[in-house]
Amino acid sequence: MEPGDLPLPADRHVFRYCPQCRTEMGRRLDGGSERPACPACGLVQYLNPAPAAGIVLLREGRVCLVKRRFEPKRGQWSLPSGFMEWDEAPATTARRETLEETGLEVELTGLYAVEQGLLPPDTPVVVVFYVARETGGSLEAGDDAEEAGFYALDELPGPLAFAAHRRVLARLGEDLRAHGRPLVARERP
Ligand SMILES: [Zn+2]
């Protein structure tokens, strides 16, 4: 993805009034970019993508997917994943979201992919995907997943919710064909 492929921050993401002193926000050049800024107290609003983490988990060559219970993309499928909490490391998020959505406890065996994406309608995200291995629990959809299961790469349920997840699944298919397993980041040329 190139700069400009994602929409500029929509008005709804921009503070209208300063959250510190309630003055109406203006704009100021800061670090080479014009950013929302408070003319009274100097607060600058930095608009950043939201970080998320997810997993690639295989069981006998089938990949774990969940069906989304809520909007956006309700009823569509994705890899187990979710937004990082304030105090989490990405790996912690990946394990927590997996447990919440699938009932499975996992350990992470390597970094698989880092993808830029867009949560509709206009929230840019960065998703860190890990390869995972089951260590416990039992498969049961929960939290914001309506279904959870393992699916053959050539018989995936659809539609898949996110382009970033489709790219990861495409890479996984190539890895399985060429190597019989997902190659983690340090194994890639
Ligand atoms: Zn202010």
Residues whose N, C-alpha, C, O or C-beta is under 5 A from the ligand:
A	BS01	ZN	C18 Q20 C21 R22 T23 C38 A40 C41 G42 L43
